[in-house]
């Protein structure tokens, strides 16, 4: 059973989050970091995640972290209606078990509770996440050539999606 919790502080779970991040990058996920991702880099990353505009949700399976997602609430005066889904990651051993879908659905629910009506996200064009986003009603609005590098330094095209909540 997958349990989704919001983390309000990182320290308690920082080691496990760092190891998750390392495993996800090693498995080829394009997360803005290159392979091999050092433990120190992964550990340091989590130090700067939480803020008043970033909500972090973690999926636990059997009391172990199986995945995370961030909801970035726009802090722009004219953008209080939007948010971005970021860093949706699932441990390689937990993939194809509904973890990413549960995290995404939870972040959509929270975004709606926060009064956000427009959600944005980007992902690798040929990555497996596209099917998930489309199944949850996200609409492709653009492709960007050579948007980022995968963990092994190969340039990948990106897809940009939006979803209207109301």
ZAKOL-341446 format. One record per residue (C-alpha): x, y, z; residue in three letters; residue number from 1. Coordinates in Angstrom, 3 decimals. Layout:
N
+----------+----------+----------+-----+-----+
:       c1 :       c2 :       c3 :  aa :   i :
+----------+----------+----------+-----+-----+
:        X :        Y :        Z : ALA : NUM :
...
+----------+----------+----------+-----+-----+
This chain:
166
+----------+----------+----------+-----+-----+
:       c1 :       c2 :       c3 :  aa :   i :
+----------+----------+----------+-----+-----+
:    0.000 :    0.000 :    0.000 : UNK :   1 :
:    1.295 :    3.438 :   -0.949 : UNK :   2 :
:    1.008 :    6.179 :    1.648 : UNK :   3 :
:    1.582 :    9.800 :    0.608 : UNK :   4 :
:    2.901 :   12.232 :    3.214 : UNK :   5 :
:    3.916 :   15.863 :    2.984 : UNK :   6 :
:    7.358 :   16.561 :    4.410 : UNK :   7 :
:    7.638 :   19.841 :    6.278 : UNK :   8 :
:   11.297 :   19.241 :    7.144 : UNK :   9 :
:   14.001 :   17.276 :    5.370 : UNK :  10 :
:   16.537 :   16.228 :    8.008 : UNK :  11 :
:   14.674 :   13.123 :    9.238 : UNK :  12 :
:   14.500 :   11.627 :    5.739 : UNK :  13 :
:   17.462 :   13.330 :    4.044 : UNK :  14 :
:   19.679 :   10.246 :    3.848 : UNK :  15 :
:   16.931 :    8.120 :    2.288 : UNK :  16 :
:   15.953 :   10.955 :   -0.080 : UNK :  17 :
:   19.573 :   11.321 :   -1.193 : UNK :  18 :
:   19.844 :    7.608 :   -1.932 : UNK :  19 :
:   16.545 :    7.680 :   -3.827 : UNK :  20 :
:   17.823 :   10.555 :   -5.954 : UNK :  21 :
:   21.074 :    8.724 :   -6.691 : UNK :  22 :
:   19.199 :    5.563 :   -7.713 : UNK :  23 :
:   16.788 :    7.468 :   -9.960 : UNK :  24 :
:   19.632 :    9.266 :  -11.759 : UNK :  25 :
:   21.627 :    6.027 :  -12.105 : UNK :  26 :
:   18.561 :    4.414 :  -13.710 : UNK :  27 :
:   18.567 :    7.118 :  -16.416 : UNK :  28 :
:   15.971 :    9.640 :  -15.235 : UNK :  29 :
:   16.617 :   13.143 :  -16.502 : UNK :  30 :
:   16.570 :   15.120 :  -13.242 : UNK :  31 :
:   19.046 :   17.912 :  -14.061 : UNK :  32 :
:   22.007 :   15.924 :  -12.734 : UNK :  33 :
:   24.617 :   13.761 :  -14.419 : UNK :  34 :
:   25.689 :   10.213 :  -13.605 : UNK :  35 :
:   27.367 :    9.305 :  -11.384 : UNK :  36 :
:   25.588 :   11.516 :   -8.876 : UNK :  37 :
:   27.592 :   11.661 :   -5.681 : UNK :  38 :
:   25.908 :   11.088 :   -2.357 : UNK :  39 :
:   27.090 :   14.542 :   -1.247 : UNK :  40 :
:   25.436 :   16.208 :   -4.262 : UNK :  41 :
:   22.181 :   14.320 :   -3.697 : UNK :  42 :
:   22.246 :   15.057 :    0.035 : UNK :  43 :
:   22.941 :   18.771 :   -0.550 : UNK :  44 :
:   20.146 :   19.024 :   -3.132 : UNK :  45 :
:   17.488 :   18.345 :   -0.499 : UNK :  46 :
:   18.809 :   21.143 :    1.761 : UNK :  47 :
:   17.297 :   23.756 :   -0.551 : UNK :  48 :
:   14.032 :   22.170 :   -1.647 : UNK :  49 :
:   11.491 :   23.354 :    0.891 : UNK :  50 :
:   10.249 :   26.931 :    0.956 : UNK :  51 :
:    6.951 :   28.712 :    1.429 : UNK :  52 :
:    6.285 :   28.122 :   -2.286 : UNK :  53 :
:    7.399 :   24.484 :   -2.559 : UNK :  54 :
:    5.448 :   21.551 :   -1.144 : UNK :  55 :
:    7.157 :   18.148 :   -1.056 : UNK :  56 :
:    5.140 :   14.935 :   -1.111 : UNK :  57 :
:    6.720 :   11.550 :   -0.491 : UNK :  58 :
:    5.343 :    8.102 :   -1.249 : UNK :  59 :
:    6.086 :    5.463 :    1.349 : UNK :  60 :
:    5.705 :    1.762 :    0.601 : UNK :  61 :
:    6.335 :   -0.532 :    3.576 : UNK :  62 :
:    7.731 :    2.467 :    5.495 : UNK :  63 :
:   10.400 :    3.092 :    2.837 : UNK :  64 :
:   10.527 :    6.054 :    0.458 : UNK :  65 :
:    9.412 :    4.896 :   -2.988 : UNK :  66 :
:    9.096 :    8.288 :   -4.695 : UNK :  67 :
:    8.623 :   12.031 :   -4.422 : UNK :  68 :
:    7.020 :   14.953 :   -6.194 : UNK :  69 :
:    7.219 :   18.688 :   -5.650 : UNK :  70 :
:    4.461 :   21.229 :   -6.147 : UNK :  71 :
:    5.933 :   24.656 :   -6.899 : UNK :  72 :
:    3.337 :   27.329 :   -6.203 : UNK :  73 :
:    3.927 :   30.424 :   -8.301 : UNK :  74 :
:    4.969 :   33.397 :   -6.196 : UNK :  75 :
:    4.348 :   35.884 :   -9.021 : UNK :  76 :
:    1.723 :   38.524 :   -8.282 : UNK :  77 :
:   -0.045 :   37.779 :  -11.551 : UNK :  78 :
:    0.481 :   34.011 :  -11.310 : UNK :  79 :
:   -1.284 :   33.049 :   -8.107 : UNK :  80 :
:   -3.497 :   30.720 :  -10.142 : UNK :  81 :
:   -0.698 :   28.431 :  -11.322 : UNK :  82 :
:    1.740 :   25.841 :  -10.044 : UNK :  83 :
:    4.354 :   23.516 :  -11.465 : UNK :  84 :
:    4.772 :   19.790 :  -10.944 : UNK :  85 :
:    8.491 :   19.108 :  -10.487 : UNK :  86 :
:   10.866 :   16.268 :   -9.726 : UNK :  87 :
:    8.350 :   13.449 :   -9.894 : UNK :  88 :
:   10.636 :   10.510 :   -9.207 : UNK :  89 :
:   10.001 :    6.874 :   -8.431 : UNK :  90 :
:   12.607 :    4.434 :   -7.181 : UNK :  91 :
:   13.459 :    1.910 :   -9.941 : UNK :  92 :
:   12.205 :   -0.964 :   -7.740 : UNK :  93 :
:    8.831 :    0.768 :   -7.258 : UNK :  94 :
:    8.081 :    1.568 :  -10.895 : UNK :  95 :
:    4.932 :    0.305 :  -12.622 : UNK :  96 :
:    3.225 :   -0.083 :   -9.245 : UNK :  97 :
:    1.138 :    3.104 :   -9.173 : UNK :  98 :
:    3.539 :    5.177 :   -7.064 : UNK :  99 :
:    4.012 :    7.980 :   -9.604 : UNK : 100 :
:    0.296 :    8.086 :  -10.346 : UNK : 101 :
:   -0.541 :    8.323 :   -6.625 : UNK : 102 :
:    1.990 :   11.139 :   -6.165 : UNK : 103 :
:    0.681 :   13.026 :   -9.194 : UNK : 104 :
:   -2.962 :   12.672 :   -8.142 : UNK : 105 :
:   -2.105 :   13.854 :   -4.633 : UNK : 106 :
:   -0.279 :   16.932 :   -5.945 : UNK : 107 :
:   -3.250 :   17.740 :   -8.212 : UNK : 108 :
:   -5.596 :   17.573 :   -5.230 : UNK : 109 :
:   -3.360 :   19.854 :   -3.156 : UNK : 110 :
:   -2.973 :   22.300 :   -6.051 : UNK : 111 :
:   -6.742 :   22.550 :   -6.263 : UNK : 112 :
:   -7.007 :   23.055 :   -2.483 : UNK : 113 :
:   -4.463 :   25.873 :   -2.859 : UNK : 114 :
:   -6.728 :   27.552 :   -5.405 : UNK : 115 :
:   -4.462 :   26.801 :   -8.365 : UNK : 116 :
:   -6.269 :   26.326 :  -11.657 : UNK : 117 :
:   -3.339 :   25.904 :  -14.057 : UNK : 118 :
:   -0.605 :   23.307 :  -13.674 : UNK : 119 :
:    2.548 :   23.124 :  -15.770 : UNK : 120 :
:    5.299 :   20.560 :  -16.125 : UNK : 121 :
:    8.032 :   19.440 :  -18.460 : UNK : 122 :
:    9.494 :   16.023 :  -19.157 : UNK : 123 :
:   11.739 :   14.174 :  -21.574 : UNK : 124 :
:    9.989 :   13.834 :  -24.937 : UNK : 125 :
:   10.490 :   10.092 :  -25.292 : UNK : 126 :
:   10.347 :    9.290 :  -21.581 : UNK : 127 :
:    7.811 :    6.979 :  -19.961 : UNK : 128 :
:    6.244 :    9.797 :  -17.912 : UNK : 129 :
:    4.430 :   11.161 :  -20.981 : UNK : 130 :
:    1.836 :    8.383 :  -20.854 : UNK : 131 :
:    1.155 :    9.099 :  -17.175 : UNK : 132 :
:    0.732 :   12.836 :  -17.705 : UNK : 133 :
:   -1.547 :   12.346 :  -20.697 : UNK : 134 :
:   -3.639 :    9.785 :  -18.795 : UNK : 135 :
:   -4.206 :   12.407 :  -16.083 : UNK : 136 :
:   -5.425 :   15.013 :  -18.566 : UNK : 137 :
:   -2.271 :   17.030 :  -19.163 : UNK : 138 :
:   -2.159 :   18.598 :  -22.620 : UNK : 139 :
:    1.053 :   18.785 :  -24.658 : UNK : 140 :
:    1.623 :   22.374 :  -25.718 : UNK : 141 :
:    5.160 :   22.296 :  -26.997 : UNK : 142 :
:    8.349 :   20.447 :  -27.717 : UNK : 143 :
:   11.808 :   21.874 :  -27.141 : UNK : 144 :
:   14.756 :   20.392 :  -29.027 : UNK : 145 :
:   17.838 :   19.483 :  -26.963 : UNK : 146 :
:   16.080 :   20.733 :  -23.825 : UNK : 147 :
:   18.344 :   18.912 :  -21.397 : UNK : 148 :
:   20.906 :   16.188 :  -21.063 : UNK : 149 :
:   20.096 :   12.784 :  -19.670 : UNK : 150 :
:   22.313 :   11.561 :  -16.812 : UNK : 151 :
:   24.793 :   10.215 :  -19.358 : UNK : 152 :
:   25.249 :   13.527 :  -21.221 : UNK : 153 :
:   23.026 :   12.813 :  -24.232 : UNK : 154 :
:   20.852 :   15.735 :  -25.282 : UNK : 155 :
:   17.140 :   14.991 :  -25.125 : UNK : 156 :
:   14.139 :   16.866 :  -26.473 : UNK : 157 :
:   11.583 :   18.027 :  -23.935 : UNK : 158 :
:    7.793 :   18.081 :  -23.828 : UNK : 159 :
:    5.853 :   20.833 :  -22.043 : UNK : 160 :
:    2.396 :   20.135 :  -20.634 : UNK : 161 :
:   -0.406 :   22.048 :  -18.963 : UNK : 162 :
:   -3.592 :   21.042 :  -17.180 : UNK : 163 :
:   -6.573 :   23.233 :  -16.310 : UNK : 164 :
:   -8.115 :   22.222 :  -13.001 : UNK : 165 :
:  -11.334 :   24.250 :  -13.336 : UNK : 166 :
+----------+----------+----------+-----+-----+
